[in-house]
């Protein structure tokens, strides 16, 4: 709310069009897109990046109107710079393009490097450099352990470039084209829309580089391009007098925004959350405020279940997703040496999960999916995991989630619990 208020304040001072009563619809639409467009992705890092970039974008729009490229109060410039730093730190260095592309467009238009060396850019760059420097100096494990792990286990599992482009980037590109045509072409396109679209397109390479195709990765570019289209609606003028092709582009853009938004809402509302709800109900009926560890193949098994039961998640990893990734990559590896390396990483990770359960002794251990025999063979039948779970009994099970309860917590003997769970299965 503060970010949006500051952005609206900068724009309203720069241009009377943003002080019109109908501009409130643009503010309301922007608020909805920022907070509610993807409700099942609420609180992701990309949402913080989106919130952080808004004052910076508004300030660039205001600066573009001024012959000397000066705009904004000192406080507004500092806040925009802090937001820019947050944007880069959220996904370094990918999201920097969302700031660099608009600055480059403004520099080319002005034939000057001044758009690069404004207060908010210098402050944002200083924050990002200080952030990277602090990691290099005080957190060498990030370079020595985390980055190699990411290269081996996380990055190789990617959606193909063609499939990725046909997903969320296609929406951004279509909306950008609709905005340009509805405005009457690039020459007639207002610089406010150019800056917003340049930023949205700057997010596209980051989405493709990450290569996962996940909605949270697409959130900033889709929302910023939608806000650009909202600015078009605010500035469109008389619909009746517009050329047919402009009308068609405007209608297409509106239909695209509605279709994407409704689809996102429908997906969130129709997601089957019953397995988590049922498992949470069983846990709440057995123990209050449990400590929880997850060795499930997906991180979603533990979240929001942990919150629903008032629990404390105490594991280093959100789940055994890395074990699952390493196993998939090992099975697909064509090179025997690479397969052996990945299997070694996988087995080491399983051992670390076993050690964590044995040392932390959580009240509840979550596993799944039980319906996957290969996962049971890999994880649950591993001797180290079996030994760590020897003090646990199956409290609840279904195809997606299995809940293990530490014996000293429940009122039943472990052996009795195992026999009962075996008969239930």
C-alpha positions, -999 to 999 in steps of 0.1 A, spaced: 0 0 0 28 24 8 46 16 -24 15 21 -45 6 53 -26 41 68 -32 40 58 -69 6 74 -74 18 105 -56 48 109 -79 26 104 -110 -2 126 -99 22 155 -93 38 149 -127 7 147 -149 -29 159 -144 -43 128 -161 -34 108 -129 -54 133 -108 -86 125 -126 -113 106 -107 -111 77 -132 -74 72 -123 -87 57 -91 -98 27 -112 -62 23 -123 -50 24 -87 -76 -2 -77 -67 -24 -106 -30 -21 -98 -36 -30 -61 -56 -61 -71 -29 -73 -96 -1 -67 -71 -18 -85 -42 -44 -108 -56 -36 -117 -92 -19 -150 -81 -34 -157 -47 -16 -190 -44 18 -173 -48 12 -147 -21 44 -137 -4 69 -150 -29 101 -131 -34 89 -119 -68 60 -102 -52 84 -82 -30 104 -73 -62 72 -61 -78 63 -40 -48 99 -26 -47 101 -16 -84 69 5 -85 82 38 -70 113 35 -93 91 31 -124 69 60 -114 100 82 -108 113 74 -143 80 83 -158 81 117 -140 117 123 -149 111 117 -186 88 147 -187 115 171 -175 141 186 -198 168 182 -171 155 148 -162 150 160 -126 120 148 -106 109 136 -72 118 147 -37 149 135 -19 128 110 1 111 97 -30 144 92 -48 158 74 -17 128 51 -14 129 43 -52 166 35 -48 159 12 -18 132 -5 -39 156 -9 -68 181 -25 -45 155 -50 -33 145 -59 -68 181 -69 -77 188 -87 -44 156 -108 -48 170 -126 -79 205 -113 -86 215 -107 -113 184 -116 -133 160 -89 -123 185 -61 -129 174 -61 -165 139 -48 -155 157 -17 -143 184 -15 -170 162 -18 -201 140 12 -193 171 32 -184 187 22 -217 156 33 -236 156 66 -219 193 71 -225 189 64 -262 160 87 -264 179 115 -247 213 106 -263 227 109 -228 239 87 -200 222 107 -174 192 83 -170 218 57 -157 233 80 -132 203 93 -113 201 91 -75 178 60 -73 200 40 -98 232 49 -79 217 40 -46 202 8 -59 235 -2 -75 254 6 -43 230 -16 -22 233 -45 -46 271 -42 -47 273 -41 -9 250 -71 -7 271 -92 -31 303 -80 -14 290 -90 20 282 -125 8 317 -128 -8 334 -117 24 313 -132 52 294 -161 36 319 -181 15 297 -212 18 273 -196 -7 300 -198 -34 317 -230 -22 286 -250 -14 253 -235 -25 261 -224 -60 277 -258 -70 247 -276 -55 223 -254 -75 243 -261 -107 242 -298 -101 206 -303 -88 184 -273 -94 193 -257 -127 194 -288 -150 157 -296 -145 143 -270 -169 113 -265 -192 123 -263 -228 127 -228 -242 98 -232 -266 74 -244 -239 86 -216 -216 80 -189 -243 46 -203 -250 36 -199 -214 37 -167 -194 61 -147 -218 36 -151 -246 10 -133 -225 34 -104 -218 44 -101 -255 8 -102 -267 -3 -76 -242 27 -54 -252 17 -57 -289 -20 -49 -280 -9 -19 -260 13 -5 -288 -14 -10 -315 -42 4 -294 -21 34 -287 -16 40 -324 19 27 -329 53 32 -312 54 69 -321 21 76 -305 28 54 -275 32 75 -244 65 73 -225 48 61 -194 37 30 -212 71 26 -229 89 26 -196 65 1 -180 66 -22 -211 104 -20 -212 106 -31 -176 81 -59 -182 101 -71 -211 133 -68 -190 117 -94 -167 112 -119 -195 149 -130 -199 150 -136 -161 120 -159 -165 137 -178 -194 170 -180 -176 154 -196 -145 137 -220 -169 111 -234 -145 79 -219 -159 65 -213 -125 38 -186 -119 57 -168 -92 86 -163 -116 62 -147 -141 44 -124 -115 64 -92 -120 64 -92 -158 27 -100 -161 16 -74 -135 38 -46 -148 27 -52 -184 -10 -52 -172 -4 -19 -154 10 -5 -187 -22 -16 -204 -42 1 -176 -23 34 -183 -34 29 -219 -70 27 -209 -66 58 -188 -51 77 -218 -71 62 -246 -95 90 -252 -127 86 -273 -134 50 -282 -159 59 -309 -135 81 -328 -106 56 -327 -95 36 -358 -109 1 -361 -75 -16 -356 -70 4 -323 -104 -6 -311 -97 -43 -319 -64 -41 -301 -80 -25 -271 -108 -51 -269 -82 -79 -274 -60 -65 -246 -90 -63 -222 -101 -99 -231 -65 -111 -225 -62 -95 -191 -96 -108 -181 -88 -143 -194 -55 -145 -176 -68 -131 -143 -99 -154 -143 -78 -184 -151 -54 -176 -122 -82 -171 -98 -100 -203 -109 -68 -223 -106 -63 -211 -70 -99 -216 -60 -102 -251 -75 -69 -265 -62 -75 -296 -42 -64 -287 -7 -84 -315 10 -54 -338 16 -36 -311 36 -68 -301 54 -75 -337 64 -39 -343 76 -40 -310 95 -72 -320 113 -57 -353 124 -25 -336 137 -45 -309 156 -66 -336 172 -35 -354 184 -9 -328 194 -7 -291 199 20 -269 183 41 -297 170 77 -294 157 77 -306 121 102 -320 95 94 -330 59 110 -356 38 83 -354 11 93 -352 -25 77 -318 -29 79 -288 -5 41 -282 -8 34 -311 14 45 -292 45 30 -258 36 5 -245 46 0 -276 68 26 -264 93 7 -231 97 -27 -248 99 -16 -269 129 2 -240 146 35 -260 143 71 -250 141 90 -262 110 126 -270 122 142 -286 92 171 -270 72 153 -280 39 116 -274 31 114 -310 19 134 -337 2 129 -320 -32 167 -321 -38 166 -359 -34 139 -361 -59 157 -339 -84 189 -358 -80 171 -391 -85 154 -379 -117 186 -365 -131 205 -397 -122 180 -418 -140 181 -396 -171 219 -392 -172 234 -408 -203 270 -406 -189 278 -433 -164 302 -410 -146 276 -383 -142 250 -408 -131 273 -421 -104 280 -385 -93 243 -377 -90 235 -409 -72 262 -400 -47 247 -366 -41 213 -382 -38 224 -407 -12 243 -380 7 212 -359 9 191 -388 22 217 -394 49 215 -357 59 177 -360 62 181 -391 84 207 -373 107 184 -343 110 154 -364 121 176 -384 146 192 -353 161 162 -329 162 136 -355 171 106 -335 156 71 -344 169 59 -349 133 76 -361 102 58 -356 69 64 -378 38 48 -385 4 37 -392 -21 29 -427 -8 13 -435 -41 47 -435 -58 64 -469 -52 98 -456 -65 98 -428 -39 90 -453 -11 119 -475 -23 143 -446 -25 134 -427 7 114 -447 32 131 -480 26 166 -465 30 182 -480 61 192 -447 75 157 -432 71 141 -464 85 164 -462 116 156 -425 121 118 -433 119 120 -463 142 107 -441 170 77 -430 150 44 -445 141 21 -437 111 -6 -414 124 -23 -407 91 -18 -417 55 -32 -411 21 -18 -410 -15 -2 -376 -12 7 -373 25 19 -396 53 21 -382 88 46 -399 112 42 -391 149 70 -396 175 60 -424 199 66 -405 231 41 -379 218 12 -402 211 -6 -425 236 0 -457 216 29 -480 214 50 -477 183 46 -513 173 8 -512 177 8 -480 156 28 -496 128 6 -527 127 -26 -505 126 -11 -483 98 -1 -514 79 -36 -528 80 -51 -495 70 -28 -493 40 
